[in-house]
Amino acid sequence: MQIAFFDTKPYDKPSFERLGTEQGMTFKFFETKLNEDTASLAAGCDAVCVFVNDTVNAAVIDKLYLLGVKLIALRSAGYNNVDVRHAFGKIHVVHVPAYSPYAIAEHAMALLLTSVRRIHKAYNRTREFNFSLNGLAGFDLHGKTVGVVGTGRIGRIFIDICHGFGMRVLAYDRFPKDDAGIDYVSKEALFAQSDIISLHCPLTDETYHMIDKAAIDSMKPGVVILNTSRGALIDAQALLDGIKARKVGAACLDVYEEEGDIFFEDRSGHILSDDLLARLMTMPNVIVTSHQAFLTAEALHNIAETTVENLRSFFDTGVCENELCYRCGKVEQCKKNRPGRCF
């Protein structure tokens, strides 16, 4: 079994090479991202393994299909970069629904603490032997209201962490978890009442630009916004305008809508062509990490383990419980209700 592995980084290889060898798989590692121009690299391969910034649109899927590729294996939970509808009937698609929800929830809290206690500013000062405390006053998290959008595994773990800090938690989810002991409110109430808002939901047509000008206008002055999910949940221009208007007190972003050609790469010797991201990063109350939340040793191992198991299961039995399907027109519901393979 040969698998073309796209958008390879040094931290990807060890676990995949070890587990692949144990399962009789050969990974062909490519640093380049998958797109229409690079799809031909998958010639002779049974499957492709892709990440969040690979392009798996209709044109790419058609090229892979003609090359005889039978499976697209996402090494991520999100699949908004894959045209699952177009893949139906041609190539099966599998993903990693959970790898380390603790990694992402903990990173969200790390960003929040860094921001509200000015740790990043203090670090830079003391490196230059400046031990002044002027301008470093933060605020207690205890007693503050945090609004959590999305109460899947990551969202619920983040809620538990917030409870540990003595915070009041409000939550919004289109599909509330029964008997979860979570205080669910409407999205509008969450925006209006929260001191801090953290996004833990997938990117869909309904959640695209969930945080826009109207949403920001409805929020408390000085609100802190966290996003460790998908960049397009936030209208970046509206966020910048909200920061400049002193409506948004701080923003902590591990994802960005146009991150595809920027994140995961060393751009230190280049001029950043994305003016909006550059302007956001000049703001003293904005912290940006480059899609780093998932990056723990445990998560990398779990991603590799589940991806290899997805490949083994599909090619050995023809069925994989983590297959994404468009047979019923609703990927998530179809995935839950499907007894066997998608097609």
Protein Blocks (a to p, Z undefined) as FASTA:
>chain_A
ZZddehiafklmmmmmmmmmmnopacdddfbdcdfklmmmmgoiabdcddfkbccdfklm
mmmmmnopabdcdfbfblklpcfklmgopaccdddfbfblmlmmmmmmmmmmmmmnommm
mmmmmmnopabfghpaccdfehpacddehjafklmmmmmmmmmnopacddddfbdcehkl
pacddfklmmmmpmbdcdfbdcdfklgokbafklmmmpcehiacddfkbfklpcfklmmm
mmmnomambdcdfbdfklmmmgopafklpccfblmlmmmmmpmkbccdehklmmcfklmm
mmmmmmmmmmmmmmmnopafkbccfklopaklmmmmpmbdfZZ
